[in-house]
């Protein structure tokens, strides 16, 4: 082996050590999720049924007017089908397996592995989200596009910003679920807080009604919470509602903030964990 | 004799649920919040519109209230059917089939969740408030209608639930499909059927008899003719529809159980 090859080999192993197992975990997450294909068919039925009802209700609010709170018919149609599609990617309900592992104590094994648990699970979640884009996001958008006039991005760079917004939303949804799951270290059972989060998330993330429909004071108050960054901001980037910068900044700040809090909570949880026996 | 057995089963389940008091209270509150969040949606929508499908806010809230109480009661009594796929997959259903008791009643009483009272109480509070503040010309029949509409709605929802869950005998993981029908019906019935496009309305209002849960009883209470042109007596027909729905549900359930062959594992 020449010196050059040796140097290249060393550099490569350094990069591998830095990135570590996380890309593999993302691929594994993608594969693991791809086995749930029949569940995706059922989910498409649900999304379509609720999409049709939501759009009817919102259209009746629109009535004969051109627009309500800045949403015209095409934006409302896009809002509804984007929401139904993104729901399966940026999951609001479920995804609390870690909480079960904390409750059962299996988390001790997870913490003992040579990885950062938060990064590892985030990588796996990105794999899951990648597959969900194909199987949960695209079909409702196709159905919505066939049945309604949707508002598609007018500017090309909006597609890139939309993609970035999804990447941030997935990370933020994960960061919140990670914190909720870790709460089981102190509460023993995270089901109460996760149930409450699911309920609040359904309405405050902008899934059931566009947040702009809320009274101004409520809309301003929600802006101080992470909820708009779960769905509404991503949808608004797509329908090009105002400048995308504040929307993406809100997402980025909350995502980073919640991930950092998650790291601190993880440290605290590691100190709290007592492994008995063995 | 059989009644005694069910009461004993229920009593033990209730005691078990109430023994984790904090957890129970949290779940109870979550059910209330769940029902209240649907109320918030309606209030927000009416902040942006004077009417929906030709109906004012208090009129929609009457429908929401009747549908909410009806759905809550059905959820309380037959919501356990959501567990059917698990019972089938694990073979626990076979045990129930062997006992000399009604299978449906066993599944239903197997795990009645008292926390679901939270949803019922929240919806009932809204219904009573709206009915007492609305300008309704009360008569004897209308009082009777107001008192029975949520119960009749519960029976219709219950029948829908049984039919939807019967699908699980054929589809391995049919829970989500069944949930779409049941929870979807809950959303559908909370709004006047005039907001939906005709083809969706025909299916969800009349094939699945969603219109008879809250829409028609509300019309009768408000003395409003149906904007869609249905004759006035239809507004009083929900109990008959409920009886028919139960008959259909009974037939479907029997047919499903007869054709059940186990998971073979």
Interface residues (C-beta under 8 A of the other chain):
Chain A: X38 X39 X42 X43 X45 X46 X49 X50 X52 X53 X56 X57 X58 X59 X60 X61 X62 X63 X68 X69 X189 X191 X192 X195 X196 X199 X200 X202 X203 X208 X209 X213 X214 X215
Chain B: X23 X26 X27 X29 X30 X33 X34 X37 X40 X41 X44 X45 X47 X48 X49 X51 X52 X53 X172 X173 X174 X176 X177 X179 X180 X184 X187 X188 X191 X194 X195 X196 X197 X200
